[in-house]
Structures are given as structure tokens and as C-alpha cells.
Amino acid sequence: MFSAATYAERRKTLCARLSERGEKGLVLLPGHSASPMNYTDNAYPFRQDSSFLYYFGHDHEGLTGVIDLDAEESWYFDKGFSMDDIIWSGALATPEELAARCGAEKYGAENTLEQMIADAQKKQRPIHILPIYRADTRMRLVHLLDCGVTEANTYISEPLIQEVVAMRSIKSIEEVMEIELALETSYAMYANALAATRPGASERQIASILHSTLALAGSTASFTPICTGRGQILHNHDYTHILHSGNMLLIDSGAESPNHYASDITRTFPVSGTFTDQQRDVYAIVLAAQEAAIAKCAPEIPFVDCHLTAATTIASGLRDLGLLKGAVEDIVDAGAHALFFPHGLGHMLGLDVHDMEGLGEDYVGYDETYKRSEQFGLRGLRLARKLQRGFVVTVEPGCYFIPALMEQWEAEGTCKDFINFETAKQFSEFGGIRIEDDVYISRDGHRILGQQIPKTIAGIEGRMHASSQRLCGC
């Protein structure tokens, strides 16, 4: 946890911001409960709700936080623990001690919480909650609010969503340090994966190295790692294939810091240790797109402009390879490049790997000025609005050759004036390339976070060649 003062200040700020908007009543922030896999005592690894973590910090089940906007005070509620809990899991600190650790003015047990909610409803005081994304949380709210399953949605507060997003979007120095800690683990994950990648290895072997590196670091994955020789499948979690010379391995993975801040890094490298000429050409295009997009990142720059910078770089490079034709500006305006770059450039990063998207993606990435596009590829952009100092974003362009999509576009004549489908067919076995880094938006520009993980062609080939020499004792 951070200091008690950190959580107290966050709650005080949220209270003040909502009060300035004329909001009254209670903010109700339920923590997570354990989620059983197949019976009650066999649960999935516990992960606390990120907004509860942000405002109250505690990382175990059975907790609820309440901020009283009228009294300007916060309550910490804990279900407590029984002797069975002590026998099986060990004793926790008392609710009084736990409340003090997060700076809550008051604390209570479950029956006190239930009475508080009932009293607020009797007095017609507003109760504000965030969007509900777990069924067990919904049922807990149904019980607390004494309402129907769908009626719980009527308590979702747009002002609360907007203010939580505004606060969580701007990362403090201590939050950035947490992301840097997660990135230290990411660095070790990629160093170990690069060293182990060679023809004859399996995707599962490399994935197991990622998981073991996480475990040895005392960390967990911020999302299920992608580790695939078939990079054209954007979120491929199937590790069943053997890697062969001529394949590329795409790894998209992340770690969590001790306080659950995420990292998110992608690298693509040749299984043999050396890129083929075709791979080299496409890789250079994607790297140039990433570097151009990162260079554009700065306060007050719309992230959609960074995306379009990457799209323009990819379109220009693919036109040089004969895959696209026409003026680059026209190619991008028509969305023809999205056949090869069908996703958005990146997303916010923080306590969630896609930070705050549980609160509603458009609240996080869009606003009154920047609305979601309907164009294929561009409509998948998770963040379009202007960057601000303190944002942490991922920048991850890619280039993919997806046979089914190419066949569909050719059959439908989609963007036929800009795409050389016959040339594209020569890349049908290519796969895909994605390169991703985590970027902090600073006062005057940006900073790439974390220790540099090889991503230039020379850097990747040099690292893999050195690893192979060590393995063979050369």
C-alpha cells in the first residue's frame, strides 16, 4: 500500500470534485469477493477492484468503502474474520488497524454498512456507484440496495465515473514508480524469452518462461500473455505450436507491481535469430511507425493524431513494398491501410492494463470533442482525446497479414483502388508484427518507461546471437 495520507487525499479530492458539481449523498465502492473456480474453497487468484484499490488500498476480500459527500468523511467496512479464517488463512489486522492504514475516519462491520445504506435510502439521499462488471458484485449491491438485479444500474453515477476517470488518468510520481517496477519484471521476462527462443522450441515452453519469471519476481501477469508464432491472430492464447526457422515469435505480456500497477510490452523477433529480407522490410515499417507515433506524444496532442501518424507511416511503407497504391493521404482517408493495421494505436495504462475501461471505454478515451469513428480499424482506437501531462499510454502499432480478411476485402472489392491484392497474397504465410512500449506524458513531451528491451533489428539479432553463442559454449 501507499501511505494512509495518499488514500485520504484521494478521497478528499474526489469528495471536493463531486461537491463542486452539486452532488450529495454517499459514494459506495464495493471491493471484490473471492471467485470460485468450481467450488467455494477453490477460488481463482484474488484481484481487488482497481477503483477500490485507488481510494482505499486494501487488497483482500470482504471490504467496502463509503465516502459521505455531505459529512466529508470516509468509512471502511470489513466483514471481519472468524476462527476458521484464522485457522485456514491466518489472522488479519483488526478493522480499526486497517482503517487507519488507509486513512479512513471511521470503520464498521457489515451490519453497520447495511444500516447506513438503509438510512440513506429512507432519507432519499443519493447513492453513487460505478459501473458493475462482475456478477457477484451486482448481487452484493442488490442485497445492500434492496433492489432488483437490473435496478442496481440506476445507481450508476455519471458524475462519479467522470471524476474517477479524471483522477485516475493523471499518474502521480509514486504511481509511475510502480509501473516502472512492473517494467523491471517485463524486462526480465523478455530477456529470458529471447534467450530461450530457437527452432524446435514450443510456444508453451516460452510461455512457461514468462510465467516462471513472473513467479520468481513475486509478481503476477497483468493479463494473459500472448506468445505465438502466428502473430496475425491479435489475441492468440493458444500455445500448442512448435516454432520453426523462418517463423517470428510475437510476445505481448505484462506484469503487475506490488500495488497492482501494470506494464504492457510487445516484441516480435525471428525464431532463428535473424530476420528474413521480407520480415526485415515489414519490421522496419512497424518500428518506424512506432517511433513516429511516440515522437508525437506530448500534452495537448490528440492521441488520434498519434494513431494517424502511425497509420500514415505504415501506409507509406507498404506502398513502397507494392502492397498499397495511390497517394498515402488518400490510402489513410479511405482506411485501406487498416487491412494490415486493423486495431488502435494504444490505450491508457495504470491499475488496469486497459486502464479504467471497466468504467466505460468511451469515458476514458473520448470526450465531447473526440467521438469514436465508424471506420474499420480507427473505430477500435481506445484513446482518441488529447493527451495530458501525467498520462501513461501504450504505443503499439502493428502490421498483420490475415488471409480471411484479405479474402473478404478482395471478394467485396473493399478499397480495391488502393490495395494490390495479388501482391498481398505473397504475404499470406507471413503472420504479424507488433511493437509496444509504455510512454509517460511529461511536461514538455514524453518519456519511454522502463529499461530498454531490444526492438531495433540490430539489437534483437545481436541479443539473440549472443544468447545462442552462450548456449552452444562458443
RAGILIN-V855696 format. One record per backbone hydrogen bond with DSSP energy under -1.0 kcal/mol. CO is the residue of the C=O (numbers start at 1). NH is the residue of the N-H. If there is no record, write none. Layout:
# RAGILIN-V855696
CO:NH
CO:NH
This chain:
# RAGILIN-V855696
3:7
4:8
5:9
6:10
7:11
8:12
9:13
10:14
11:15
12:16
13:17
14:18
15:19
16:20
18:23
19:22
25:69
26:128
27:67
29:65
35:44
39:42
42:37
49:53
50:54
51:55
52:56
52:57
62:79
63:31
64:77
65:29
66:75
67:27
68:72
68:73
73:68
74:106
75:66
76:108
77:64
82:86
83:87
84:88
85:89
86:90
94:98
95:99
96:100
97:101
98:102
99:104
100:103
106:76
108:78
109:113
110:114
111:115
112:116
113:117
114:118
115:119
116:120
117:121
118:122
119:123
120:125
121:124
126:26
128:28
129:157
134:138
135:139
136:140
137:141
138:142
139:143
140:144
141:145
142:147
148:152
150:153
151:154
152:155
153:156
155:129
157:161
158:162
159:163
160:164
161:165
162:166
163:167
164:168
165:169
172:176
173:177
174:178
175:179
176:180
177:181
178:182
179:183
180:184
181:185
182:186
183:187
184:188
185:189
186:190
187:191
188:192
189:193
190:194
191:195
192:196
193:197
198:201
201:243
202:206
203:207
204:208
205:209
206:210
207:211
208:212
209:213
210:214
211:215
212:216
213:217
214:219
215:218
220:256
226:252
228:250
230:233
241:203
243:200
244:247
247:271
249:269
250:228
251:267
252:226
253:265
254:222
255:263
257:260
261:257
265:253
266:436
267:251
269:249
270:273
276:280
277:281
278:282
279:283
280:284
281:285
282:286
283:287
284:288
285:289
286:290
287:291
288:292
289:293
290:294
291:295
294:297
298:301
301:387
302:305
302:306
303:307
304:308
305:309
306:310
307:311
308:312
309:313
310:314
311:315
312:316
313:317
314:318
315:319
316:320
317:321
318:323
319:322
323:420
327:331
328:332
329:333
330:334
331:336
335:338
336:339
337:340
337:341
340:400
345:396
347:394
348:355
350:262
352:350
354:357
356:359
357:360
360:363
360:364
361:365
362:366
365:384
365:385
370:367
375:379
376:378
377:380
378:381
384:304
385:303
387:300
388:391
390:171
391:441
392:349
393:439
395:437
397:435
399:433
402:406
403:407
404:408
405:409
406:410
407:411
408:412
409:413
409:414
413:416
415:418
418:325
419:421
420:424
421:425
423:426
424:427
425:428
427:430
431:401
433:399
436:266
437:395
438:449
439:393
440:447
441:390
447:440
456:460
457:461
458:462
459:463
460:464
461:465
462:466
463:467
464:468
465:469
466:470
467:471
468:472
469:474
